[in-house]
Structure formats: C-alpha cells, structure tokens
Amino acid sequence: MGAVEEIHVAVGVIFRAGKVLIARRPDHLHQGGLLEFPGGKVESGETVQQALVREILEETGLRIAPDSLEPVIEVRHDYGDKRVFLDVWETSSAEGDPEGLEGQAIRWLDPGQLSDADFPAANRPIIRALRLPSHYAITGAAADGNAYGEQLTQSLTAAAPELCLLRAPELGDGAYEKLAEWALEACAACGAELMLHGAPTLIRQFPRARGLHLPWREARQISARPLTADYLLAVSCHNEEEIAHALQLQADFITLGPVRPTPSHPGEPGTGWPRFRELAAASTVPVYALGGLDLTDIAEARSAGAQGIAGISFWWHNA
C-alpha cells in the first residue's frame, strides 16, 4: 500500500471584536459534526494566502486582503486514513457579514470558549496558539531573594506580561518555593499568569500557578504528561529529539533555542532562523523562539514558524 498523501490546507483565523469565526463541519464530511476554523485545500499553483482569500469568500462571503494575513502556526497531523498540513494564518480585517454559504453553521466565539473536544485533533494546537501571548517573559538573575522580589515587581509593573516564567536556578528549593508563593500574589495583582520552573511536584505545592515549565533535565526523566489539562505544560527544547519527547509528554508549548548567542550560554553559537524554522516545523504545538531576542524580533520569529519570542532582556528590570 502506497504512502498516504499529505493534504495542504489553508486555515483562516478571523478575528472581530475579540472573537473568532468558527464553522461546524457538515455531517457527511471527514470529521463531520465537529467545529473548525474556515479554510480549505491549497490548489496547485496557489499560494496559501490566495487559497485563503478564495476559500473564505466561497465559504462565508467575507473579503480578505492577502497582505492582512499573518502566520499563526503550522500543524501536521496523521489521522491514519488522512494526513493534513494545516497552514494557519490570521486576520482582523475581513470585510462583510459572514454567512454559511455551503450550508454550514457559523458563529463568533471567544477564544476562551474553544474546547478541544469540539474540534478535530489537528485543530487543537491552533486553540493553544490563540490562547498564548506573542511573548513569554522569563525572570532573570538576582543577587538574593529580596532583590528578586523587587525586580519582579518592577518588571511586572513596567512590562505587564500576560505569561511569566519564574526561573531562578540559582536559588535552592526552599528559597524558590518561598519566592513562588510571593510571585503568585504579585502576578495576580498585575493581571499576569505565572508558570513555575522545575519538577512536577511544584504544581501540587502551588495549584494556583498557570502551569509548569520543565527544563530538559526534568523532562527527560518522565514519559507521560505529569499535569492535568487544567494546567499549561511547557518544555525547554534544543533539537529534534527533545521536541519529539515534549510532544510525547503532550506539552502545550515549547521553547526552542538559542537562536542567537547569549551571555547565559557563552561559546554556544545560535541556531539562526533557517535552522529554527526547520526545527519548529517538527513541532505540532506552539513554539517560542529563545536566545538573544527582543520585541523587535517577533515578526521574524512568527515568519519562521514561532508563536513569538521568549526571554529575559526584553522585560526584566536591570537585566
């Protein structure tokens, strides 16, 4: 039996007033009855943008300017009887009032209302991507716990990140746990969500955290997802093997780098964007680019297949 052909599908995430347009797949189609983001097969000779403009117009009547589309994520999924490559782009500039021109039900939903169980499995990484910010703020070094708290307060106030990783490898377990308890309060006061860094036992100690970021030394010791779906799970990755293991752990997102040389890894060359793109394409979950990057790199990171950037210097006070 020959190899199953991979179908290139253009997927449109269309935002309006903070909500996203969702359609219900007709019952007679593959994965019928489930919800989906509008789009369709990229035909021979078409760019993905051209395919999206055509498909969205045919399905909903909405008119989209190709240059308004921005990359979101690339997802490859094997259903067994069908392999798909979802090439996902977003826009907030669709013109017109949408209709289900192919008999499908359509509606606007808040991204927070999107549930994995309502979508085909290949769509689920898209849901993750829509819920994650374009930058992932990682705490830097401090002289001691008291200085750490002061720097965190100043950084949260100045940068107002949506998602923050409390990474403090220089602190012992006791000092880190004390800081984590304080940081949860500081983040809540600033409207930020806190990720903890270390072993899965941290979530049992601090159930109010948004989730856990596993450094590779922790991730390689486990073989199954250590958290319930209520929490975010992230994994630090540097190569194909580590990415594959993160996917086995059902991570919600990964960090990947360093893209450029960094002071924290002296003597290590960065991967560069071409290699980053190659590695990111192996992931079926959102990827944050890491290493020597700042907020001006977000557009380039997204064009290379990233969710956005992760790091210290773009937000950490006195970094």
HELIX and SHEET records of a PDB file:
HELIX    1   1 VAL A   48  THR A   60  1                                  13    
HELIX    2   2 PRO A   66  SER A   68  5                                   3    
HELIX    3   3 PRO A  111  GLN A  113  5                                   3    
HELIX    4   4 ASP A  116  ASP A  118  5                                   3    
HELIX    5   5 ALA A  121  ASN A  123  5                                   3    
HELIX    6   6 ARG A  124  ARG A  131  1                                   8    
HELIX    7   7 GLY A  145  ALA A  159  1                                  15    
HELIX    8   8 ASP A  173  CYS A  190  1                                  18    
HELIX    9   9 THR A  201  GLN A  205  1                                   5    
HELIX   10  10 TRP A  216  ALA A  219  1                                   4    
HELIX   11  11 GLU A  240  GLN A  248  1                                   9    
HELIX   12  12 GLY A  272  ALA A  280  1                                   9    
HELIX   13  13 LEU A  295  ASP A  297  5                                   3    
HELIX   14  14 ILE A  298  SER A  303  1                                   6    
SHEET    1   A 4 LEU A  35  GLU A  36  0                                        
SHEET    2   A 4 LYS A  19  ARG A  24 -1                                        
SHEET    3   A 4 GLU A   6  ARG A  16 -1                                        
SHEET    4   A 4 GLY A  39  LYS A  41 -1                                        
SHEET    1   B 5 LEU A  35  GLU A  36  0                                        
SHEET    2   B 5 LYS A  19  ARG A  24 -1                                        
SHEET    3   B 5 GLU A   6  ARG A  16 -1                                        
SHEET    4   B 5 ARG A  83  THR A  91  1                                        
SHEET    5   B 5 GLU A  70  ASP A  78 -1                                        
SHEET    1   C 3 LEU A  35  GLU A  36  0                                        
SHEET    2   C 3 LYS A  19  ARG A  24 -1                                        
SHEET    3   C 3 ILE A 106  LEU A 109 -1                                        
SHEET    1   D 9 HIS A 135  ILE A 138  0                                        
SHEET    2   D 9 LEU A 163  LEU A 166  1                                        
SHEET    3   D 9 GLU A 193  HIS A 197  1                                        
SHEET    4   D 9 GLY A 211  LEU A 214  1                                        
SHEET    5   D 9 LEU A 232  CYS A 237  1                                        
SHEET    6   D 9 PHE A 253  LEU A 256  1                                        
SHEET    7   D 9 VAL A 287  LEU A 290  1                                        
SHEET    8   D 9 GLY A 308  GLY A 311  1                                        
SHEET    9   D 9 HIS A 135  ILE A 138  1                                        
END                                                                             
